[in-house]
Amino acid sequence: MSESAQREPALAEDASEKLGAPGLPDHSLEESTPRDRNEPAAGRRWAERLEERTDTTYLSRAWASGKLEMRGTLWMIALSVSSASALSASILALQQGDASRPSSGIGIDFAATILSLMTLVLSLIVAALRYQARSKDLFYCYRAIQKISADIETVNNCGPSDMVRLKELQRDYQLALDLSENHSEWDYVRSRRRRPESQDHWDVRRDKSRVRRARLGQNALSSLPLLFAVFSLVLLGFVLVQGAG
């Protein structure tokens, strides 16, 4: 047999090894077709995408849980300030609303009535929004998804991906999504900033107008209790000025 004939099998074997998917043992590529060689690589990409998706989702819902808990706390503080201001204004109205100073008493009483009515209405709205309960649901949801994401990472880091196990984890992930409401777009943007190199439904680095709208909307909602608390204090200051005048 000639030397060139002996080299042909070796060259063919080297070429088959180069075409194989990275991370797989050499024996998995023996006697495989070109279509079979692409399947492990596609499975690996799918596993990495699943890991990225679960990681982004649990971070988004973690942000959402903390956001709702903060809003519930801020509204509790704002309504407490408003209730105290309304009570102070009512007491001052009773003290000033005598026959010698009727106009002062009427003005203070009107301000106290408006503040009490706004406090009552906002208290009912905040109670219906259930900030604390929703925050707790999102907490349990993101903890479940975090565990699933960690399991997927473990499977991906232990050599060739176990597709059966990954499909089970994907089903668990879909079930965990139903444990709470969905996160907001701004929560998603904040979670994506941790992994800016990845690609998803839309690029948060390029779609700046969409990011700006999402941020402004969520910041406005979080600022409402602070604005109401400031309004209550301003109205209380007006009542005190009217009482001293």
Buried (B, 14 or more C-beta within 10 A) or exposed (E): EEEEEEEEEEEEEEEBEEEBBEEBEEEEBEEBEEEEBEEBBEBBEBBBEBBBBBBBBBBBBBBBBBBBBBBBBBBBEBBEBBBBBBBBBBBBBEEBBEEEBEEBBBBBBBBBBEBBEBBBEBBEEBEEBEBBEBBBBBBBBBBBBBBBBBBBBEBBEEEBBBBEBBEEBBEBBEEBBEBBEBBBBBBBBBBBEEEEEBEEEBBBEEEEEBBEEBBEEBEEEBEBBEEBBEBBBEBBEBBBEBBEE
